[in-house]
Amino acid sequence: MPQRRETLEQPEAPRASAPPETTGGPGAPGDAAAESPREDRAVVRDALGVGVAVGLSGFAFGVTAVGAGVSLAQTCALSLFVFTGASQFALVGALAAGGGPLTAAAGAFFLSFRNAFYGLRLSGLLRLRGSARLAAAHWVIDETSAVALAQRGQHAVRLGFTVTGATLFVLWNLTTLIGALGAGALGDTDAWGLDAAGPAAFLALLAPMLRTGQERATAAAAVALGLGLLPLLPAGVPVLAAALAAPLVLLAHGRALPRRRAAREAERTASEETR
């Protein structure tokens, strides 16, 4: 009988799989490039919106400053070299109320000191060097910080900061000049209530940042101190006194902390005993 020869079937080599098709989905390599211009346009749109809206209030500052007795050159110099609206309004407001130059300047200085804390936060995000770092320091204000800190990624942070700063700087100084030149045509500036434009814009930017109970309590205490001491102290001094709100709230919070911890421990113990 012929011998039956058994053949051993060799397993087929695995076929090389075709490279996955690029679908253009969220994880596709081209997606980041496609989304980048869209994200940049969104950042620029937001930055321009903030810059234009706040920059136009420089008109109110120019009118208010001239109405307080500040000269045209001094008014423009304040916007050019100080460039922090809340402090500028605080300065001319204190002068208009009869405060001395040193008291008014001290109140404006302490009010603008918050920009130093903005700078500490932004320096690690912008990562600028040399002259660019020095120039950017002049633009560290509430509006540029708010727009920059709302972005994700160094490119978006730099773009938001730069567009907001450039737009606001140009418009603020231009409208300051226009307001100062046109102050005489408006007559009594107090009747227009333009001195409230700067503080109102500042409060509109500050309000969304008050997220925790401590922050809201600090803001409320500062308002109470400032308004309560307004008829008792010389112009400009209540602004300085309002800074005491922060340590007072921290002191009250520190004293209440042990009681809150004890209450939480009692609740935890009670819940464990009921199990």
C-alpha positions as CSV (number, residue, x, y, z in Angstrom):
1,M,0.0,0.0,0.0
2,P,1.4,3.3,-0.9
3,Q,2.3,5.3,2.1
4,R,0.2,8.3,2.7
5,R,2.3,11.3,3.1
6,E,1.0,13.7,5.6
7,T,1.7,17.3,4.9
8,L,2.1,19.7,7.7
9,E,0.4,23.0,7.0
10,Q,2.5,25.9,7.7
11,P,0.6,28.8,9.3
12,E,0.3,31.8,7.1
13,A,2.4,34.8,7.9
14,P,0.3,37.6,9.2
15,R,-0.4,40.1,6.6
16,A,0.8,43.6,7.2
17,S,-2.0,45.7,8.3
18,A,-2.8,48.8,6.3
19,P,-2.0,52.1,8.1
20,P,-5.0,53.5,9.8
21,E,-6.8,56.1,7.7
22,T,-6.7,59.7,8.9
23,T,-10.2,60.6,9.7
24,G,-9.6,64.1,10.9
25,G,-11.1,63.3,14.3
26,P,-10.1,64.9,17.6
27,G,-7.0,62.8,17.9
28,A,-5.8,63.2,14.4
29,P,-2.4,64.9,13.8
30,G,-3.9,67.5,11.6
31,D,-6.6,68.4,14.1
32,A,-4.3,70.6,16.3
33,A,-3.2,72.5,13.3
34,A,-6.8,73.0,12.2
35,E,-8.0,74.0,15.6
36,S,-5.1,76.4,16.4
37,P,-6.3,79.2,14.1
38,R,-9.8,78.8,15.4
39,E,-8.6,79.0,19.0
40,D,-6.4,82.0,18.2
41,R,-9.4,83.8,16.6
42,A,-11.4,83.2,19.8
43,V,-8.7,84.5,22.0
44,V,-8.2,87.6,19.8
45,R,-12.0,88.2,19.8
46,D,-12.2,88.1,23.6
47,A,-9.1,90.2,24.1
48,L,-10.4,92.9,21.7
49,G,-13.7,92.9,23.4
50,V,-12.2,93.6,26.8
51,G,-9.6,96.0,25.4
52,V,-12.2,98.1,23.5
53,A,-14.8,98.1,26.2
54,V,-12.5,99.2,29.0
55,G,-10.3,101.4,26.8
56,L,-13.2,103.7,26.0
57,S,-13.6,104.5,29.6
58,G,-10.3,106.5,29.4
59,F,-12.6,109.3,28.1
60,A,-14.2,109.4,31.5
61,F,-10.8,109.6,33.2
62,G,-9.7,112.4,31.0
63,V,-12.8,114.4,31.8
64,T,-12.7,113.6,35.5
65,A,-9.0,114.5,35.8
66,V,-9.3,117.9,34.2
67,G,-12.4,118.6,36.2
68,A,-10.4,117.8,39.4
69,G,-7.8,120.4,38.5
70,V,-5.2,118.2,36.9
71,S,-3.6,119.7,33.8
72,L,-3.8,118.2,30.3
73,A,-0.2,117.2,30.3
74,Q,-0.4,115.6,33.8
75,T,-3.6,113.8,32.8
76,C,-2.0,112.3,29.7
77,A,1.2,111.4,31.6
78,L,-0.9,109.5,34.2
79,S,-2.4,107.3,31.5
80,L,0.9,106.9,29.7
81,F,3.2,106.0,32.6
82,V,0.8,104.8,35.4
83,F,-1.6,103.0,33.1
84,T,-3.8,101.4,35.7
85,G,-7.3,102.8,35.6
86,A,-8.6,102.1,39.1
87,S,-5.5,103.8,40.7
88,Q,-5.8,106.7,38.3
89,F,-9.4,107.3,39.2
90,A,-8.6,106.9,42.9
91,L,-5.9,109.6,42.6
92,V,-8.0,112.2,40.8
93,G,-11.0,111.3,43.0
94,A,-9.1,112.0,46.1
95,L,-7.8,115.3,44.7
96,A,-11.3,116.3,43.6
97,A,-12.5,115.6,47.2
98,G,-9.9,118.0,48.6
99,G,-7.3,115.4,49.6
100,G,-3.6,116.3,49.6
101,P,-1.3,115.1,46.8
102,L,0.6,112.7,49.1
103,T,-2.5,111.1,50.5
104,A,-4.0,110.7,47.0
105,A,-0.8,109.2,45.6
106,A,-0.5,106.8,48.6
107,G,-4.0,105.5,48.0
108,A,-3.4,105.1,44.3
109,F,-0.1,103.3,45.1
110,F,-1.6,100.8,47.4
111,L,-4.5,100.2,45.1
112,S,-2.1,99.4,42.2
113,F,0.0,97.1,44.4
114,R,-2.2,94.2,43.5
115,N,-0.5,94.3,40.0
116,A,2.6,92.9,41.6
117,F,0.8,89.8,42.5
118,Y,-0.6,89.5,39.0
119,G,3.0,89.8,37.8
120,L,4.2,86.9,40.0
121,R,1.5,84.7,38.5
122,L,2.0,85.8,34.9
123,S,5.7,85.6,34.9
124,G,5.6,81.8,35.0
125,L,3.1,81.6,32.2
126,L,4.4,84.2,29.8
127,R,8.1,83.2,30.3
128,L,9.4,86.4,28.7
129,R,13.1,87.5,28.9
130,G,15.0,90.7,28.7
131,S,13.4,93.9,27.3
132,A,10.2,92.0,26.4
133,R,9.7,91.1,30.1
134,L,10.3,94.8,31.1
135,A,7.8,96.0,28.5
136,A,5.2,93.4,29.5
137,A,5.4,94.5,33.1
138,H,3.9,97.9,32.2
139,W,0.8,96.0,30.8
140,V,0.2,93.9,33.9
141,I,-3.2,95.2,35.0
142,D,-6.6,93.7,35.9
143,E,-7.8,93.3,32.3
144,T,-4.7,91.8,30.7
145,S,-4.3,89.4,33.7
146,A,-8.0,88.3,33.5
147,V,-7.8,87.5,29.8
148,A,-4.4,85.8,30.0
149,L,-5.2,83.7,33.0
150,A,-8.4,82.5,31.3
151,Q,-6.3,80.8,28.5
152,R,-4.7,77.4,28.2
153,G,-1.3,77.0,26.9
154,Q,1.6,79.4,26.7
155,H,0.8,80.6,23.1
156,A,-2.8,81.4,24.0
157,V,-1.7,83.2,27.3
158,R,0.8,85.3,25.4
159,L,-1.7,86.1,22.6
160,G,-4.5,87.1,25.0
161,F,-2.1,89.2,27.1
162,T,-0.5,91.0,24.1
163,V,-3.7,91.8,22.2
164,T,-5.5,93.0,25.4
165,G,-2.6,95.1,26.5
166,A,-1.9,96.7,23.1
167,T,-5.6,97.4,22.4
168,L,-6.2,98.8,25.9
169,F,-3.0,100.9,26.0
170,V,-3.7,102.6,22.7
171,L,-7.4,103.2,23.3
172,W,-6.9,104.3,26.9
173,N,-4.3,106.9,26.1
174,L,-6.2,108.1,23.0
175,T,-9.5,108.5,24.8
176,T,-7.8,110.1,27.8
177,L,-6.5,112.8,25.5
178,I,-9.9,113.3,23.8
179,G,-11.7,113.4,27.2
180,A,-9.2,115.9,28.6
181,L,-9.5,118.2,25.5
182,G,-13.3,118.0,25.5
183,A,-13.8,118.5,29.3
184,G,-14.4,122.2,28.9
185,A,-17.2,121.6,26.4
186,L,-19.1,119.3,28.9
187,G,-19.4,122.0,31.6
188,D,-19.9,120.6,35.1
189,T,-18.4,117.1,34.9
190,D,-20.0,116.0,38.2
191,A,-23.5,116.3,36.6
192,W,-22.5,113.6,34.1
193,G,-21.4,111.1,36.7
194,L,-18.4,110.1,34.6
195,D,-16.2,109.6,37.7
196,A,-18.2,106.4,38.4
197,A,-17.2,104.8,35.0
198,G,-13.8,103.6,36.2
199,P,-14.8,102.1,39.5
200,A,-17.8,100.4,37.8
201,A,-15.6,98.8,35.2
202,F,-13.2,97.7,37.9
203,L,-16.0,96.1,39.9
204,A,-17.4,94.4,36.8
205,L,-14.0,92.6,36.4
206,L,-13.6,91.9,40.1
207,A,-17.0,90.4,40.8
208,P,-16.6,87.1,38.8
209,M,-13.3,86.5,40.7
210,L,-15.0,86.4,44.1
211,R,-15.7,82.6,44.1
212,T,-15.1,81.5,47.7
213,G,-16.8,82.7,50.9
214,Q,-13.5,84.2,52.2
215,E,-13.1,86.3,49.0
216,R,-16.7,87.6,49.2
217,A,-16.4,88.3,52.9
218,T,-13.1,90.3,52.2
219,A,-14.8,92.3,49.5
220,A,-17.8,93.1,51.7
221,A,-15.6,94.1,54.6
222,A,-13.5,96.4,52.4
223,V,-16.7,98.1,51.1
224,A,-18.0,98.5,54.6
225,L,-14.7,100.0,55.8
226,G,-14.3,102.3,52.9
227,L,-17.9,103.7,53.0
228,G,-18.0,103.8,56.8
229,L,-14.8,105.8,57.2
230,L,-15.5,108.1,54.2
231,P,-17.2,110.9,56.4
232,L,-14.6,110.5,59.2
233,L,-11.2,110.5,57.5
234,P,-9.6,112.8,54.9
235,A,-10.0,112.0,51.2
236,G,-7.9,109.0,50.1
237,V,-7.4,107.6,53.6
238,P,-10.6,105.3,53.5
239,V,-9.1,103.5,50.5
240,L,-6.0,102.7,52.5
241,A,-8.1,101.6,55.5
242,A,-10.1,99.3,53.3
243,A,-7.0,97.2,52.9
244,L,-7.4,96.1,56.5
245,A,-10.3,93.9,55.4
246,A,-8.0,91.1,54.3
247,P,-6.2,90.5,57.6
248,L,-9.4,90.9,59.5
249,V,-11.1,88.2,57.5
250,L,-8.1,86.0,57.7
251,L,-8.0,86.5,61.5
252,A,-11.7,85.6,61.8
253,H,-11.3,82.6,59.6
254,G,-8.3,81.4,61.6
255,R,-10.3,81.6,64.9
256,A,-13.3,79.8,63.4
257,L,-11.2,77.0,61.8
258,P,-10.7,74.9,65.0
259,R,-14.4,75.0,65.7
260,R,-15.2,73.9,62.2
261,R,-12.8,71.0,62.5
262,A,-14.2,70.0,65.8
263,A,-17.7,70.0,64.3
264,R,-16.6,67.9,61.4
265,E,-14.9,65.4,63.7
266,A,-18.1,65.2,65.8
267,E,-20.2,64.6,62.7
268,R,-17.8,61.9,61.5
269,T,-17.8,60.2,64.9
270,A,-21.6,60.3,65.1
271,S,-22.0,58.8,61.6
272,E,-19.5,56.0,62.4
273,E,-21.4,55.1,65.6
274,T,-24.7,54.9,63.7
275,R,-23.3,52.3,61.3
